[in-house]
Amino acid sequence: MSHSHDYDELTLILGGEGYYSSPEQNIKVGAGDLILIPSGLHHGFVCTEPWRGLSVHFRRDKLPSRCQYLFHSDRGSGRIHRTRLTEDDRRWAEISCQQLEKEWRAGEPTVDSDNLMRVAFETTLMLFQRSKGSEKPADRNAGGDSIVQEVLKEIHSRFSGHLTVHELAAKHFLSESNLRKKFSEAIGVSPKQYIINLRLQEAKRLLRQTDKAIESISTEVGFTSSSRFYDYFVKSAGVTPLEWRNQSLDKVST
């Protein structure tokens, strides 16, 4: 039945065949395919051979920012994404999904079970990202677009460490000004601003989901100065990190 939902869905197909459809797509899928369906997308599935699979429903805003490369504005919304895993990666993804389900059904969650579920799910997402990134679809733009995608991937994996636009540009044999131009045209903000935004996004997740000290969060997400973190946060959110945390807790309690 055609439907939509307010969460994202990641489905690993273990056997059988069928078609996933959306308003603009009709995709044949089979064993070894990993399917990513963004929230809000109207979609359906038709089975042509009896199939079995494992599905995970999740909310992307609760994921660590290093996992959110798949969901940035130019890639994540409005389309079903599919990739075909290698046999080894398929087994790895299957074990990860099964372990996630096992921990979920075990009863009262513990710190260990939460960490196991997080690692299992992040592993599956990373397998998707690696497999998708190795494909060379005919409609992918050459040159600038592929460079921007590689830069985005590196930013998401290293944003919390020492990362400079100069380093990113040099790695792709570009001047800083050329990289800024390509990146800004494709993404809408400069690489530096994107890194700052990603750090602030991860800080908000940690403020909401953990009780870590604000200074500790500032360092963890990559700011070398607490005062700079406060300045950027207030400029972005309009309130201090502590006020933002308290407001988020109030929303959850109500």
Secondary structure, DSSP 8 states (H G I E B T S, - for coil): --B--SSEEEEEEEEEEEEEEETTEEEEEETTEEEEE-TT--BEEEEEEEEEEEEEEE-GGGS-GGGGGGGSTTTSSSS-EEEE--HHHHHHHHHHHHHHHHHHHTSS--HHHHHHHHHHHHHHHHHHHHHHHH---TTS--THHHHHHHHHHHHHHHTTS---HHHHHHHTT--HHHHHHHHHHHHSS-HHHHHHHHHHHHHHHHHHH----HHHHHHHTT-S-HHHHHHHHHHHHSS-HHHHHHHHHHHHH-
